[in-house]
Amino acid sequence: MDNPAPAAILGGMDETRDILIVGGGLNGPALALALAQAGLSVTVIDALPEKARRAADFDGRAYALALASVRLLRAIGVWDRVGDDAQPILQIKVSDGRAGEGPSPFFLQFDHGEIEEGPMGHMVEDRFLRCALLDAMKAEAGIARVTGTVESREIEPGGAILTLASGRRLAGRLVVGCDGRASATAARAGIARTGWSYGQTALVASLAHERPHGGVAHQFFMPPGPLAILPLPGNVSSIVWSEDAATAAGFAALDDADFMSVLRPRFGDFLGDIRLCGRRYTYPLGLSIANRLVADRVALVGDAAHGMHPIAGQGLNAGLRDVGALTQVILDAARRGEDFAAADVLARYQRWRRFDTATLAAATDLANRLFSNDNPLLRLGRNLGLGAVNALPALRRGLIREAAGLTGDLPELMRG
Ligand SMILES: Cc1cc2nc3c(=O)[nH]c(=O)nc-3n(C[C@H](O)[C@H](O)[C@H](O)COP(=O)(O)OP(=O)(O)OC[C@H]3O[C@@H](n4cnc5c(N)ncnc54)[C@H](O)[C@@H]3O)c2cc1C
């Protein structure tokens, strides 16, 4: 795309960028790359210095990236930087259980061979994905990277001015909040949030095991919360183990040997002996949904728009769908000569993504309530439900396509 017409200089500033992105986590850089590669000038602002975000133990998560997300990362030149460190997910097994009992026999199994597009997703560790995004941004001339905390925002005709804690001021035609679930960008724009804490904490760690995982991801539903065992390259898996907050705090405080003795009966012995690789991490779990995705010269993307329970591993996937949708809306408007930050243009983005993200957040909330309890009737119901879905190939294929992110109105960047 040709560069859009230069914007008016705002508030006497030297330069007005097309887009100011607040938040250089995961979704912010992905959006910056997609927009800059189409010819827009972008500045990404993050409160934390890049050196801190690049540290190998900055974030212990590994992400289940749906096929659609992999396509988007490939399209913006990030997948080439991370693909060698990714593990294809070949099967997903979902089962119900209690500590010490092993999984119930009624499990639901999804196999990538049931859809023609290939693996339904890949596992990628945060430390690889984050650095790949930062490296790709560094190589992109249209992206400026700024370290600083945004403290205030003024709306001017034709754009907005952000002031950092240092006093530095930055002007842009559109501000995109990619600043996570406590988004101050949303708050400053008067966008309220709906949400609550689940009273659960996710314990996250990587484990080495004796036997190969065969690319199988396990979701093991326990009464206090799910235990996900997710395959990484080699004989290594990442766990996301959700427990009620007080129990999780107790487990987190144990030394490594005691922690493993609590984990082993829940994990089971299907992968042979297990041992910890590296640090353990904790993430408090909650729901936090922005009531609107747009305001005057502002749009929200990723967790700033929708922070949800990781039960289905969909938070980042939903964020990357926002990236694809907002990029398409902005570029289509710019090609038509419209002001891409005008209210009616931003409303198109909101119409595209709001229903989808609200439905996904509600589904993860419901799944957590349904599965994180020991009610015998619900337990019987979900076992029968899992067994029934497993026996229906067409429904199972539909769910696999859903997990691969291939359903609904896909942005162009996700069509492959
Ligand atoms: C345990 C767990 C497991 C998960 N597993 C999966 C999974 O398997 N698959 C999946 O799709 N999703 C998963 N998720 C969800 C995923 O982690 C999030 O959706 C994703 O990290 C959100 O990225 P983001 O870039 O939107 O926000 P964040 O990563 O929160 O980044 C926000 C950035 O904004 C910066 N910032 C904040 N305020 C300011 C300010 N005022 N000025 C400047 N900068 C600011 C911060 O420094 C930060 O870098 C999981 C979540 C959890 C908790």
The ligand as a MOL file (V3000), in Angstrom:
LIG
                    3D

  0  0  0     0  0            999 V3000
M  V30 BEGIN CTAB
M  V30 COUNTS 53 58 0 0 0
M  V30 BEGIN ATOM
M  V30 1 C -1.1220 -19.5460 32.4390 0
M  V30 2 C -1.5220 -18.9970 31.0990 0
M  V30 3 C -1.3920 -19.7750 29.9650 0
M  V30 4 C -1.7870 -19.2740 28.7160 0
M  V30 5 N -1.7070 -20.0950 27.6210 0
M  V30 6 C -2.1660 -19.6610 26.4220 0
M  V30 7 C -2.1540 -20.5170 25.2700 0
M  V30 8 O -1.7410 -21.6850 25.3480 0
M  V30 9 N -2.6190 -20.0170 24.0900 0
M  V30 10 C -3.0990 -18.7520 23.9770 0
M  V30 11 O -3.5530 -18.3590 22.8880 0
M  V30 12 N -3.1170 -17.9090 25.0510 0
M  V30 13 C -2.6690 -18.3320 26.2640 0
M  V30 14 N -2.6700 -17.4790 27.3480 0
M  V30 15 C -3.0900 -16.0740 27.1590 0
M  V30 16 C -1.8970 -15.1810 26.6950 0
M  V30 17 O -0.8220 -15.3410 27.5920 0
M  V30 18 C -2.3070 -13.7080 26.6530 0
M  V30 19 O -3.4900 -13.5960 25.8930 0
M  V30 20 C -1.2060 -12.8430 26.0190 0
M  V30 21 O 0.0000 -12.9510 26.7470 0
M  V30 22 C -1.6400 -11.3770 25.9790 0
M  V30 23 O -0.6590 -10.6150 25.3110 0
M  V30 24 P -0.8290 -9.0260 25.1440 0
M  V30 25 O 0.3150 -8.6080 24.2700 0
M  V30 26 O -2.2210 -8.6800 24.7370 0
M  V30 27 O -0.6760 -8.4250 26.6220 0
M  V30 28 P 0.5320 -8.4700 27.6630 0
M  V30 29 O 1.3860 -9.6600 27.3990 0
M  V30 30 O -0.0860 -8.3220 29.0030 0
M  V30 31 O 1.4370 -7.1910 27.3110 0
M  V30 32 C 1.1040 -5.9030 27.7330 0
M  V30 33 C 2.3380 -5.0150 27.6050 0
M  V30 34 O 1.9370 -3.6490 27.8600 0
M  V30 35 C 2.9330 -3.0170 28.6340 0
M  V30 36 N 2.2790 -1.8940 29.3490 0
M  V30 37 C 1.2770 -1.9730 30.2550 0
M  V30 38 N 0.9220 -0.7510 30.6740 0
M  V30 39 C 1.7030 0.1420 30.0070 0
M  V30 40 C 1.8060 1.5720 29.9980 0
M  V30 41 N 1.0220 2.3660 30.7530 0
M  V30 42 N 2.7180 2.1560 29.1900 0
M  V30 43 C 3.5140 1.3920 28.4060 0
M  V30 44 N 3.4530 0.0460 28.3640 0
M  V30 45 C 2.5600 -0.5810 29.1520 0
M  V30 46 C 3.4700 -4.1160 29.5350 0
M  V30 47 O 4.7870 -3.8340 29.9870 0
M  V30 48 C 3.4260 -5.3460 28.6200 0
M  V30 49 O 4.6410 -5.5710 27.9320 0
M  V30 50 C -2.2970 -17.9630 28.6120 0
M  V30 51 C -2.4230 -17.1670 29.7590 0
M  V30 52 C -2.0460 -17.6780 31.0000 0
M  V30 53 C -2.2120 -16.8070 32.2250 0
M  V30 END ATOM
M  V30 BEGIN BOND
M  V30 1 1 1 2
M  V30 2 1 2 3
M  V30 3 2 2 52
M  V30 4 2 3 4
M  V30 5 1 4 5
M  V30 6 1 4 50
M  V30 7 2 5 6
M  V30 8 1 6 7
M  V30 9 1 6 13
M  V30 10 2 7 8
M  V30 11 1 7 9
M  V30 12 1 9 10
M  V30 13 2 10 11
M  V30 14 1 10 12
M  V30 15 2 12 13
M  V30 16 1 13 14
M  V30 17 1 14 15
M  V30 18 1 14 50
M  V30 19 1 15 16
M  V30 20 1 16 17
M  V30 21 1 16 18
M  V30 22 1 18 19
M  V30 23 1 18 20
M  V30 24 1 20 21
M  V30 25 1 20 22
M  V30 26 1 22 23
M  V30 27 1 23 24
M  V30 28 2 24 25
M  V30 29 1 24 26
M  V30 30 1 24 27
M  V30 31 1 27 28
M  V30 32 2 28 29
M  V30 33 1 28 30
M  V30 34 1 28 31
M  V30 35 1 31 32
M  V30 36 1 32 33
M  V30 37 1 33 34
M  V30 38 1 33 48
M  V30 39 1 34 35
M  V30 40 1 35 36
M  V30 41 1 35 46
M  V30 42 1 36 37
M  V30 43 1 36 45
M  V30 44 2 37 38
M  V30 45 1 38 39
M  V30 46 1 39 40
M  V30 47 2 39 45
M  V30 48 1 40 41
M  V30 49 2 40 42
M  V30 50 1 42 43
M  V30 51 2 43 44
M  V30 52 1 44 45
M  V30 53 1 46 47
M  V30 54 1 46 48
M  V30 55 1 48 49
M  V30 56 2 50 51
M  V30 57 1 51 52
M  V30 58 1 52 53
M  V30 END BOND
M  V30 END CTAB
M  END
